[in-house]
Amino acid sequence: MPRPLTTIAAVHGVTFGGGFELAWFATLLSPTKMARFCFPELRLGLIPGFGGIPRLKRDLGNAVVRDLLLTGRSFNATKAQQVGLVSQVVVKGRRLRVARATAAQLSKFDRRTAGAAKRFIKPIPYEELEQGNRNFL
């Protein structure tokens, strides 16, 4: 099995639907105050189909996912931080600088050890992803 890399998504602006799922693939999110997160798919008669639901449920719990998914409401970066979606909110012009500084901090640690830790703190929910794929397709 390949060692998982630690990735950082520097987010600014609207991060809806597939963009939200893509950002959530990252290990860490570094959004600006202007970032907004939402699953608008139900309004279109769809469900998110790229693994966002099981990954968010794993990390945030059912109540937050139900709110995002079933209401179609969006969370701003402050709300995202309150519910644990992100650990920090950065100033607009500094998101890439903060992401790079975080990457530099991460590079100080042994990659294998960091990969092992990541498997414990952010395991991939394979069964739920497969179930989501069946529901989406």
Backbone bond lengths (Angstrom), bond angles and torsions (degrees), N, CA, C in turn:
res aa  C-N    CA-C-N  psi(-1)  N-CA   C-N-CA  omega(-1)  CA-C   N-CA-C  phi
1 M - - - 1.448 - - 1.533 108.01 -
2 P 1.354 117.69 132.97 1.462 119.50 178.53 1.528 110.82 -68.29
3 R 1.306 114.79 148.97 1.461 119.16 176.89 1.522 108.78 -72.95
4 P 1.324 117.01 131.92 1.458 118.60 -179.49 1.526 111.17 -71.48
5 L 1.306 115.13 136.91 1.458 120.86 175.47 1.515 109.20 -84.98
6 T 1.302 116.71 151.13 1.450 121.16 172.72 1.520 106.80 -91.15
7 T 1.325 115.60 124.02 1.466 121.15 -177.68 1.518 110.18 -118.49
8 I 1.334 115.38 153.50 1.462 122.05 -178.77 1.522 108.06 -127.88
9 A 1.317 117.19 129.80 1.465 121.80 176.24 1.526 108.10 -107.03
10 A 1.333 116.55 116.13 1.469 122.32 175.50 1.523 106.66 -90.47
11 V 1.322 117.42 106.87 1.463 123.28 -169.79 1.522 111.22 -108.36
12 H 1.337 115.15 135.18 1.467 121.29 175.08 1.521 107.88 -142.18
13 G 1.310 117.20 131.05 1.463 120.57 176.12 1.518 112.62 88.65
14 V 1.326 114.38 -157.85 1.454 122.77 -174.30 1.533 110.44 -72.12
15 T 1.322 115.59 124.90 1.459 122.54 178.50 1.522 106.37 -128.71
16 F 1.332 115.20 81.45 1.456 121.49 -173.61 1.521 110.96 -112.24
17 G 1.328 115.71 153.57 1.456 121.94 172.24 1.514 112.97 56.78
18 G 1.336 115.25 -125.82 1.457 121.11 -179.03 1.513 112.56 -60.18
19 G 1.333 117.95 -32.59 1.466 120.71 176.66 1.518 111.61 -64.49
20 F 1.329 115.91 -37.34 1.462 121.05 176.60 1.523 109.50 -65.95
21 E 1.327 116.99 -45.00 1.455 120.18 179.10 1.527 110.92 -63.22
22 L 1.309 116.83 -41.15 1.467 120.73 178.63 1.525 110.79 -62.40
23 A 1.330 117.29 -45.34 1.463 120.44 177.97 1.528 110.63 -61.68
24 W 1.336 116.90 -36.77 1.458 120.57 -176.93 1.522 112.65 -71.11
25 F 1.339 117.86 -17.09 1.461 120.11 173.65 1.526 110.36 -64.16
26 A 1.325 117.27 -27.03 1.465 120.74 -179.88 1.524 109.91 -66.15
27 T 1.312 115.49 153.64 1.459 120.99 178.52 1.527 110.33 -70.76
28 L 1.336 115.64 -41.89 1.463 121.97 -178.37 1.526 109.34 -128.50
29 L 1.324 116.37 142.65 1.459 121.71 173.88 1.522 108.60 -109.63
30 S 1.317 115.76 137.19 1.458 121.81 179.41 1.531 107.87 -126.80
31 P 1.344 117.58 80.12 1.463 120.08 -175.31 1.524 113.51 -90.53
32 T 1.331 114.54 157.07 1.457 119.98 169.90 1.525 108.34 -87.01
33 K 1.327 116.22 172.25 1.468 120.66 178.45 1.527 111.65 -63.74
34 M 1.332 117.19 -20.78 1.460 121.44 -179.02 1.531 113.05 -81.76
35 A 1.318 118.47 -8.60 1.459 121.35 -177.56 1.526 110.64 -68.97
36 R 1.327 114.76 141.91 1.464 121.91 174.76 1.520 107.57 -134.85
37 F 1.333 115.96 140.55 1.456 122.46 -176.69 1.523 109.30 -121.54
38 C 1.344 116.82 135.33 1.463 119.37 -176.44 1.522 110.86 -161.56
39 F 1.338 115.48 151.72 1.463 123.17 169.00 1.530 107.32 -113.86
40 P 1.325 119.43 93.14 1.467 120.77 -179.83 1.531 113.66 -86.33
41 E 1.335 117.72 4.68 1.468 121.19 -171.45 1.518 113.84 -56.96
42 L 1.351 118.97 -39.47 1.458 119.75 -177.20 1.527 111.66 -60.32
43 R 1.317 117.21 -30.58 1.473 120.40 176.42 1.520 111.58 -62.01
44 L 1.343 115.98 -24.11 1.463 121.87 -178.48 1.525 112.13 -101.05
45 G 1.325 116.80 5.60 1.450 120.38 -178.52 1.510 113.38 77.89
46 L 1.325 117.37 24.05 1.464 122.83 -178.64 1.521 109.93 -123.82
47 I 1.335 115.70 168.51 1.458 120.61 167.93 1.524 107.18 -120.42
48 P 1.331 117.89 152.43 1.465 119.57 176.74 1.523 109.53 -57.96
49 G 1.332 116.69 131.54 1.444 119.20 -171.54 1.514 116.71 -119.92
50 F 1.322 118.24 13.50 1.462 119.46 -178.02 1.523 112.42 -114.01
51 G 1.321 117.43 24.44 1.458 120.98 175.75 1.513 115.52 91.74
52 G 1.321 117.63 6.34 1.460 120.03 -177.99 1.510 114.25 -65.66
53 I 1.322 117.34 -38.82 1.466 120.14 -176.52 1.531 111.46 -63.89
54 P 1.339 119.90 -54.43 1.472 117.31 -179.46 1.524 113.35 -65.69
55 R 1.328 117.44 -32.81 1.469 118.98 179.29 1.531 110.68 -68.63
56 L 1.331 116.76 -42.42 1.462 119.20 178.08 1.523 111.18 -68.21
57 K 1.321 117.15 -39.88 1.461 120.18 178.70 1.529 110.32 -61.77
58 R 1.326 116.17 -40.12 1.469 121.02 177.92 1.529 109.94 -60.72
59 D 1.321 117.60 -42.50 1.457 121.68 -171.60 1.531 114.25 -91.39
60 L 1.327 117.30 -30.65 1.462 119.40 -172.52 1.518 114.32 -115.47
61 G 1.297 117.79 -19.38 1.454 120.45 -177.06 1.516 112.08 95.64
62 N 1.308 114.17 161.56 1.455 122.01 -173.70 1.525 114.27 -63.80
63 A 1.318 118.22 -38.84 1.469 120.19 -174.80 1.530 111.53 -62.28
64 V 1.312 117.38 -44.57 1.467 120.80 -179.53 1.519 110.35 -66.88
65 V 1.323 117.34 -41.80 1.462 120.79 -179.95 1.530 110.28 -65.35
66 R 1.327 117.00 -41.89 1.479 119.52 176.83 1.515 110.13 -58.81
67 D 1.312 117.41 -43.78 1.463 121.11 179.85 1.526 110.60 -60.98
68 L 1.321 116.76 -51.67 1.468 120.40 -179.41 1.521 111.98 -61.84
69 L 1.313 116.72 -46.34 1.451 121.43 -172.53 1.524 112.94 -75.31
70 L 1.322 116.79 -49.59 1.461 120.11 -171.17 1.520 114.47 -82.85
71 T 1.340 117.59 -24.86 1.466 118.73 179.51 1.520 112.70 -94.61
72 G 1.336 116.67 -23.97 1.462 119.42 -175.73 1.515 112.71 73.97
73 R 1.346 116.47 6.48 1.468 119.48 178.22 1.517 110.05 -69.48
74 S 1.312 115.11 156.18 1.462 119.06 175.80 1.525 109.42 -105.84
75 F 1.326 114.79 153.05 1.457 122.05 174.66 1.512 107.80 -107.44
76 N 1.335 116.65 133.02 1.460 118.16 170.85 1.527 108.24 -80.73
77 A 1.319 116.80 175.26 1.466 121.00 -175.13 1.529 111.94 -62.63
78 T 1.327 117.46 -35.00 1.469 120.31 179.63 1.523 110.20 -65.39
79 K 1.340 117.36 -46.35 1.470 121.30 177.10 1.530 109.75 -63.37
80 A 1.331 116.73 -40.33 1.467 120.64 178.64 1.526 110.63 -59.49
81 Q 1.312 116.82 -38.04 1.464 120.07 177.79 1.529 110.51 -70.17
82 Q 1.316 117.35 -39.87 1.468 121.09 -179.77 1.525 112.30 -61.84
83 V 1.342 117.27 -37.26 1.472 120.15 -177.61 1.519 112.73 -90.50
84 G 1.337 117.94 -2.38 1.450 121.27 176.65 1.516 115.43 92.36
85 L 1.314 117.04 11.44 1.463 120.99 177.06 1.523 110.40 -68.96
86 V 1.317 116.45 -36.96 1.468 122.19 177.90 1.525 108.78 -133.28
87 S 1.331 116.29 155.98 1.458 119.51 -179.46 1.522 112.64 -97.80
88 Q 1.329 116.52 -20.63 1.462 119.67 179.49 1.523 109.73 -148.66
89 V 1.321 115.36 151.77 1.459 122.35 174.63 1.517 106.05 -117.04
90 V 1.331 116.50 132.05 1.457 120.13 -174.38 1.525 111.23 -113.36
91 V 1.312 115.53 159.59 1.459 122.69 178.08 1.531 108.96 -69.52
92 K 1.311 116.81 142.86 1.468 123.44 -173.08 1.524 114.32 -43.77
93 G 1.286 119.18 -53.83 1.450 122.07 -175.42 1.516 114.88 -77.51
94 R 1.330 117.17 -0.29 1.466 119.94 -175.06 1.519 113.48 -114.20
95 R 1.327 119.96 3.90 1.463 120.60 -172.99 1.525 112.35 -61.57
96 L 1.323 117.82 -42.29 1.469 119.38 179.55 1.527 110.97 -71.54
97 R 1.325 116.66 -37.32 1.465 120.59 178.01 1.529 110.16 -62.97
98 V 1.321 116.48 -43.16 1.470 120.48 178.92 1.528 110.19 -66.53
99 A 1.330 117.02 -41.69 1.464 120.36 178.23 1.527 110.79 -61.45
100 R 1.321 116.53 -42.76 1.473 119.98 178.75 1.530 111.46 -65.77
101 A 1.321 116.76 -40.47 1.473 120.16 178.47 1.528 110.46 -64.61
102 T 1.331 116.64 -39.14 1.462 120.35 176.60 1.521 110.17 -63.96
103 A 1.336 116.71 -43.23 1.470 120.73 177.86 1.523 111.14 -60.83
104 A 1.322 116.58 -40.15 1.464 119.98 178.30 1.527 110.64 -63.45
105 Q 1.325 117.04 -40.08 1.464 120.99 177.53 1.523 110.15 -63.92
106 L 1.333 116.57 -43.39 1.464 120.63 -179.82 1.525 112.16 -63.65
107 S 1.318 116.54 -33.24 1.469 120.33 -176.78 1.530 112.52 -69.55
108 K 1.312 117.98 -11.11 1.464 121.54 179.29 1.530 112.26 -75.24
109 F 1.322 116.47 -13.82 1.451 120.66 -175.65 1.519 111.15 -103.65
110 D 1.329 115.75 154.19 1.451 121.91 177.54 1.523 109.22 -61.63
111 R 1.322 116.03 129.28 1.463 121.77 -175.38 1.534 112.10 -63.51
112 R 1.320 117.41 -39.61 1.469 120.35 179.96 1.520 111.21 -65.41
113 T 1.320 115.87 -42.30 1.460 119.93 179.72 1.526 110.41 -65.78
114 A 1.333 116.19 -43.23 1.468 120.08 177.83 1.528 110.64 -62.16
115 G 1.338 117.28 -40.27 1.457 121.08 177.81 1.516 112.41 -62.70
116 A 1.332 116.31 -41.07 1.466 120.55 177.75 1.524 110.49 -64.25
117 A 1.324 116.55 -42.87 1.464 120.03 178.55 1.520 110.54 -63.18
118 K 1.319 116.63 -40.49 1.468 120.39 -179.13 1.526 111.26 -62.81
119 R 1.328 117.70 -37.51 1.465 120.07 178.73 1.527 111.12 -62.31
120 F 1.335 117.41 -29.57 1.461 120.40 177.43 1.526 111.95 -79.86
121 I 1.316 116.87 -41.40 1.467 119.29 -173.53 1.517 113.67 -87.77
122 K 1.344 117.29 -20.55 1.462 119.84 -179.43 1.528 109.22 -141.53
123 P 1.356 116.52 62.67 1.461 119.02 -178.48 1.530 110.46 -67.59
124 I 1.303 115.68 150.80 1.459 120.10 179.57 1.527 108.50 -84.08
125 P 1.332 118.07 122.36 1.474 121.00 -178.31 1.533 111.20 -81.79
126 Y 1.348 116.63 73.70 1.464 121.92 -172.71 1.528 113.57 -55.23
127 E 1.342 117.75 -45.45 1.471 120.02 -177.58 1.522 111.29 -61.98
128 E 1.318 116.60 -45.12 1.457 119.77 -179.52 1.522 111.55 -69.27
129 L 1.327 117.40 -34.36 1.463 119.86 176.14 1.524 110.41 -63.07
130 E 1.316 116.60 -42.11 1.464 120.80 178.99 1.535 110.02 -64.32
131 Q 1.323 116.95 -42.43 1.461 120.67 177.63 1.529 110.46 -62.12
132 G 1.318 116.76 -41.91 1.461 120.56 177.14 1.507 111.83 -62.12
133 N 1.334 116.92 -39.95 1.466 120.74 177.72 1.517 110.95 -61.88
134 R 1.337 116.93 -41.62 1.466 120.12 178.91 1.526 110.74 -64.12
135 N 1.319 117.33 -39.94 1.469 121.23 -179.80 1.517 112.02 -70.69
136 F 1.323 116.11 -34.78 1.462 120.63 -177.33 1.519 111.53 -75.09
137 L 1.321 116.58 -41.19 1.460 120.81 -176.29 1.461 111.70 -83.19
